[in-house]
Amino acid sequence: MEDYVRVIYGLVERGEAVTNTSLAGRLEVSPSSASGMVTKLSQLGLVAHVPYRGIELTTEGRLLARSVLRRHRLIETYLVSELGYTWDEVHSEADALEHAVSDRLVERIAAKLGNPMRDPHGDPIPAPDGSVEEMPMRILDDLPPGAVGEIVRVWDTDPELLRYLTEHSIGLGERIEVVERQPFGGPMVVKVGSPPDAATHAIGKEIAQALSVALR
């Protein structure tokens, strides 16, 4: 159940439709399994079916999702900060650990880390009361040529994509400028880094949709 509410929350964060099919794809289960779990979550009052909008979390469901995300993102942050993991290694580890750690351990981890607000991917870490600090940001793929900002979030947990970004020095906190969008579905050309040392990259849609930018 915790995996499902976390995935539903994540899809809503990105503005994507939440359906049995999208849940099955994200969780790598059959559509019938996803449908059965959604029915169970609905009976428990954690989700509701909204006409023309799909599956949505109830207030109780959102609180549960944020509790799971707090554990998940604090574990990821601890693995990177204290145990030397890289950001492409932590998602699967946190997936396994988030259901096993106690609330007491989670709060000890938070205190040890100085109560961080964001994890290694720039995802916000919910507070103990379930509140989340929102930051104004835009998906890179939505920005026009000439837009300048700072990379503040990576939405994808694919280790290969994260390694690609690392290899090309495209990371959180980097200045990014949209130079041009090539026509007919071609790549987006961007400059990453501070002038005059900024590097030019041609990036595809998958990466452009995985990066969020705080505009300057």
C-alpha positions as CSV (number, residue, x, y, z in Angstrom):
1,M,0.0,0.0,0.0
2,E,2.8,2.4,0.8
3,D,4.4,1.9,-2.6
4,Y,1.1,2.6,-4.3
5,V,0.4,5.8,-2.4
6,R,3.9,7.0,-3.0
7,V,3.7,6.4,-6.7
8,I,0.3,8.0,-7.0
9,Y,1.7,11.1,-5.2
10,G,4.7,11.2,-7.5
11,L,2.5,11.0,-10.6
12,V,0.3,13.9,-9.3
13,E,3.4,16.0,-8.6
14,R,4.4,15.7,-12.2
15,G,0.9,16.4,-13.4
16,E,0.5,13.0,-15.0
17,A,-2.7,11.0,-15.2
18,V,-3.1,8.4,-12.5
19,T,-4.7,5.3,-13.9
20,N,-4.5,1.6,-13.3
21,T,-2.3,1.3,-16.4
22,S,0.1,4.1,-15.3
23,L,0.4,2.6,-11.8
24,A,1.0,-0.9,-13.3
25,G,3.8,0.5,-15.4
26,R,5.5,2.4,-12.6
27,L,5.3,-0.5,-10.1
28,E,6.0,-3.3,-12.7
29,V,2.9,-5.2,-11.8
30,S,-0.1,-6.4,-14.0
31,P,-3.0,-4.1,-14.6
32,S,-5.3,-6.5,-12.7
33,S,-3.0,-6.3,-9.7
34,A,-3.0,-2.5,-9.8
35,S,-6.7,-2.5,-10.1
36,G,-7.1,-4.8,-7.1
37,M,-4.9,-2.7,-4.9
38,V,-6.6,0.6,-6.0
39,T,-9.9,-1.0,-5.0
40,K,-8.4,-1.9,-1.6
41,L,-7.0,1.6,-1.1
42,S,-10.4,3.0,-2.0
43,Q,-12.1,0.8,0.6
44,L,-9.6,2.1,3.2
45,G,-10.4,5.7,2.3
46,L,-6.9,6.4,0.9
47,V,-7.8,7.1,-2.7
48,A,-10.9,8.2,-4.6
49,H,-11.9,7.8,-8.3
50,V,-12.6,11.3,-9.7
51,P,-14.5,11.3,-13.1
52,Y,-12.4,12.5,-16.0
53,R,-9.4,12.9,-13.7
54,G,-8.6,9.3,-12.6
55,I,-7.3,8.2,-9.2
56,E,-6.6,10.8,-6.5
57,L,-5.3,10.5,-3.0
58,T,-7.7,11.6,-0.2
59,T,-6.4,13.8,2.6
60,E,-5.5,10.7,4.6
61,G,-3.8,9.1,1.6
62,R,-1.7,12.2,1.0
63,L,-0.5,12.2,4.6
64,L,0.5,8.5,4.3
65,A,2.3,9.2,1.0
66,R,4.2,12.1,2.5
67,S,5.2,9.9,5.5
68,V,6.5,7.3,3.2
69,L,8.3,9.9,1.1
70,R,9.9,11.4,4.2
71,R,11.4,8.1,5.1
72,H,12.4,7.3,1.5
73,R,14.1,10.7,0.9
74,L,15.8,10.9,4.3
75,I,17.3,7.5,3.7
76,E,18.5,8.5,0.3
77,T,20.1,11.6,1.7
78,Y,21.7,9.7,4.5
79,L,23.2,7.1,2.1
80,V,24.7,9.9,0.0
81,S,25.8,12.2,2.9
82,E,27.1,9.6,5.4
83,L,27.8,6.4,3.5
84,G,29.3,7.6,0.2
85,Y,26.6,6.4,-2.1
86,T,26.1,8.3,-5.4
87,W,22.7,9.6,-6.4
88,D,22.2,6.9,-9.0
89,E,22.6,4.1,-6.3
90,V,20.2,5.1,-3.6
91,H,16.6,4.7,-5.0
92,S,16.5,0.9,-4.9
93,E,18.2,0.9,-1.5
94,A,15.7,3.4,-0.1
95,D,12.8,1.4,-1.6
96,A,13.9,-1.6,0.4
97,L,14.6,0.2,3.6
98,E,11.7,2.7,3.8
99,H,9.2,0.0,5.0
100,A,11.6,-1.4,7.7
101,V,12.8,1.7,9.5
102,S,11.0,2.9,12.7
103,D,9.8,6.5,13.1
104,R,12.4,6.9,15.8
105,L,15.2,6.0,13.5
106,V,13.9,8.3,10.8
107,E,13.9,11.2,13.2
108,R,17.4,10.3,14.4
109,I,18.5,10.3,10.7
110,A,16.9,13.7,10.2
111,A,18.6,15.2,13.2
112,K,21.9,13.8,12.2
113,L,21.6,15.4,8.8
114,G,20.5,18.7,10.2
115,N,16.8,18.3,9.1
116,P,17.4,18.7,5.3
117,M,14.7,20.2,3.1
118,R,15.7,18.3,-0.1
119,D,17.1,15.0,-1.0
120,P,20.0,14.3,-3.4
121,H,17.7,14.6,-6.4
122,G,16.2,17.9,-5.3
123,D,13.0,16.3,-4.2
124,P,11.4,18.0,-1.2
125,I,11.5,16.1,2.1
126,P,8.1,16.4,3.9
127,A,8.2,17.6,7.5
128,P,7.1,15.3,10.3
129,D,3.6,17.0,10.2
130,G,3.3,16.2,6.5
131,S,3.8,19.7,5.2
132,V,6.0,20.3,2.2
133,E,8.0,23.4,1.2
134,E,7.2,24.2,-2.4
135,M,9.7,25.9,-4.6
136,P,8.7,27.7,-7.8
137,M,10.2,25.7,-10.7
138,R,9.5,24.7,-14.3
139,I,10.2,21.6,-16.3
140,L,13.1,22.3,-18.6
141,D,11.2,20.9,-21.6
142,D,8.6,23.7,-21.1
143,L,11.1,26.6,-21.3
144,P,11.6,28.8,-24.3
145,P,14.9,29.8,-25.9
146,G,16.6,32.5,-23.8
147,A,15.4,31.2,-20.5
148,V,18.0,31.0,-17.7
149,G,17.8,29.3,-14.4
150,E,19.3,26.8,-11.9
151,I,18.7,23.1,-12.0
152,V,16.9,22.3,-8.7
153,R,15.3,18.9,-9.3
154,V,15.8,15.7,-11.2
155,W,12.5,13.8,-11.6
156,D,13.9,10.5,-12.9
157,T,15.3,7.7,-10.8
158,D,16.7,5.7,-13.7
159,P,20.3,5.0,-12.7
160,E,21.5,5.2,-16.3
161,L,20.0,8.7,-16.8
162,L,21.5,9.9,-13.5
163,R,24.9,8.5,-14.5
164,Y,24.7,10.3,-17.8
165,L,24.0,13.6,-16.1
166,T,26.9,13.1,-13.8
167,E,29.3,12.2,-16.7
168,H,28.2,15.4,-18.5
169,S,28.4,17.6,-15.3
170,I,24.7,18.3,-15.4
171,G,23.6,18.4,-11.8
172,L,21.7,20.3,-9.1
173,G,22.8,23.9,-8.5
174,E,24.2,24.3,-12.0
175,R,23.2,27.3,-14.1
176,I,21.4,26.3,-17.3
177,E,20.4,28.4,-20.3
178,V,18.1,27.3,-23.1
179,V,19.9,28.2,-26.4
180,E,17.5,26.8,-29.0
181,R,14.9,24.1,-29.6
182,Q,15.6,22.3,-32.8
183,P,12.5,21.7,-35.0
184,F,10.5,18.6,-35.8
185,G,11.1,17.0,-32.4
186,G,14.8,17.5,-32.4
187,P,16.9,18.0,-29.3
188,M,17.0,21.1,-27.0
189,V,20.3,22.9,-27.0
190,V,21.4,24.2,-23.6
191,K,24.4,25.7,-21.9
192,V,25.2,24.3,-18.5
193,G,27.6,26.0,-16.1
194,S,28.7,29.6,-15.5
195,P,30.1,31.7,-18.4
196,P,32.6,31.7,-19.9
197,D,33.1,28.0,-19.0
198,A,29.6,26.9,-19.8
199,A,29.4,23.6,-21.8
200,T,26.9,23.3,-24.7
201,H,24.7,20.1,-24.8
202,A,22.1,18.8,-27.1
203,I,19.6,16.9,-24.9
204,G,16.6,14.8,-25.8
205,K,13.1,15.0,-24.6
206,E,13.5,12.4,-21.8
207,I,16.2,14.4,-20.1
208,A,14.5,17.7,-20.8
209,Q,11.4,16.4,-19.0
210,A,13.4,15.0,-16.1
211,L,15.0,18.3,-15.1
212,S,13.3,21.1,-13.2
213,V,14.6,24.7,-13.2
214,A,14.2,27.6,-10.9
215,L,14.2,30.6,-13.2
216,R,16.4,33.6,-12.6
